[in-house]
């Protein structure tokens, strides 16, 4: 039995797969032709990085299972994969806590000017703390767009800070059950001091925040994005920061990854950027690796259906 792995996966997960299959590990950057070649005689795939659609899967006649290392699906051509009948599983909540904690960290960093304070001491060699006046989460209105695995955890953490949490979600059942204050998207934009994004990248959410929608927001809003970069129109976001409509941005994701390092997203110090590292904790990476490996074992060895088939 053969399993193809794309990207760097923790040994705790790989060791589970080695018990029942031979591994072929394709390192980043992922070459799509290499993926297509290796999948021709593969029984399973542990997918972390790289595009996956017809060019890679057309010859994969033995493939019985694609286990995603994570929950994001924007690298996958799901309509095509569905025609093949190959199930696709996700790791569901394995990295949700790590992302939620990172989200709070990004909020605090944007509110409290911590980065600027460090630069003042280390780079500028001066002490002028009165110029770094920040704000507190307590009492602020924070809008969560999306209230699923990560958004719900962020909401719980914000409760401990004493924030006023507003929620917009097209599927509001979970937020209703949690007793959250549900509002329309327009109302959230008008009232929120901080807006945190927790939704997948789809045709409907791509560039959801264009110039028009950013202009609807409360002046001086702070954006935190641990979801997907393309939810924003990058140029519109940068211009809104320059104009003062947006006070600050903390984003862990980009339109394309890795991004072009001459991108305008890096042009303004009020836009804090990190390299899609919100889920990069040891605990989360081990949990995701083990979860995806166990899904492969469940399907390929035990003959059971996957527990989290997104195409079911």
Secondary structure, DSSP 8 states (H G I E B T S, - for coil): -EEEEES---HHHHHHHHTTSEEEEE-SS--HHHHHHHHTT-SEEEE-SS-BSHHHHTT-TT--EEEESSS--TTB-HHHHHHHT-EEE--TTTTHHHHHHHHHHHHHHHHHTHHHHHHHHHTS----GGGG----STT-EEEEE--SHHHHHHHHHHHHHT-EEEEE-SSTHHHHHTT-EE--HHHHHHH-SEEEE-----TTTTT-B-HHHHHHS-TTEEEEE-S-GGGB-HHHHHHHHHHTSEEEEEES--SSSS--TT-GGGS-TTEEE--S-TT--HHHHHHHHHHHHHHHHHHHTS----TTBTT-
